[in-house]
């Protein structure tokens, strides 16, 4: 994820001190199988998530090389702004990294450049991943990447506003949400019951919250299904919330970030948020009395919108398969993986990692919903067009018929 989600401050560092040469990994090329002597060299290309990223990886590598003295890991850290262009340059120059921490993998998989990662992880490691996250890394029946870090969404609730409005419990279903939000909005004084961000910043996310929460889907790797009838209940519920006065004014042009600022200030009853909101509240309004609960759905069943970055392994000369397997098994072991994830402020993608962090009060609501995470169909070549269409058109749900808006989004997505 180019803007990776973190708990606390988000720091996508682009510092030159963290970025090494785009042409090599600490002096080693991506194609060679060893350096001096008999050591195997693994070239690792990763993004900078924070000012601490390089140190965290160096610590992991030091432990790995101590356990496997016959393997050397050559690390290269790049800013997210440079990462995609750097890996593209390396691949086109036959200097692909052996292991790459990044985002979309479908293009590399389509060119047969990647291992099926089930071939380069042990059965114990592979079975430890959350099933919903592994499924998101699959294309044409093969798993081309391992999820590395994750984020999820949940409903942030202003407990004081709900109490003032006579609402005794956080909503679990759409009907309960509509009732609670309408009552909160009637408090007046500039208070809104539910924060509905359908502006261009992240309209696709708010749309997914509702449409998927009603049993819909945006499609899969082969076909986009935005105008599918199963998405209509969610789109119509958005309109129902707006028409009932349960949201803030002008939801069709409101962006998520400034709207969440208003929630933090105590002027919105409920809004879907991300883990960084916890840190935002702690910094800007620590006295806010709030809770975090699962996102309400049509029937109350669990659901969250998931986001994940990946680790993938390039085949290169094929001589490093065993070393790559050892590296993956090492970095995903709970004692190594969990401290890294926690230090960078992410959610773990492994079952063992979630178990270790389950006692973290601020993380538990997000960890609880990870197994039910659903994802954008990012392996579909037209998803980028669909994403842009949502951002441009979803706000029209405020005034246009729901089916008409879905049809227009589908048409624009299909046009590419």
Secondary structure, DSSP 4 states (H G I P E B T S, - for coil): -TT---SSS------TTTB--TT-BTTB-SS-SB-STT-EEEEEEEE--STTHHHHHHHHHHHHHHH-TTEEEEEEEE-HHHHHHHHHHHHHTT---SEEEES--HHHHHTT-B--GGGSS-HHHHHTB-HHHHHHTEETTEE--EEEEEE-EEEEEEHHHHHHTT--S---BHHHHHHHHHHHHTT-TT-EEE----STTTHHHHHHHHHHHTT---B-SS-B-TT-GGGHHHHHHHHHHHHTT-B-TTGGG--HHHHHHHHHTT-EEEEEEETHHHHHHHHH-TT--EEEEPPPBSS----EE-EEEEEEEB-TTS--HHHHHHHHHHHTSHHHHHHHHHHHT-B-SBHHHHHHHTT-HHHHHHHHHHTTEE---TTSTTHHHHHHHHHHHGGGGGTS-HHHHHHHHHHHHHH-
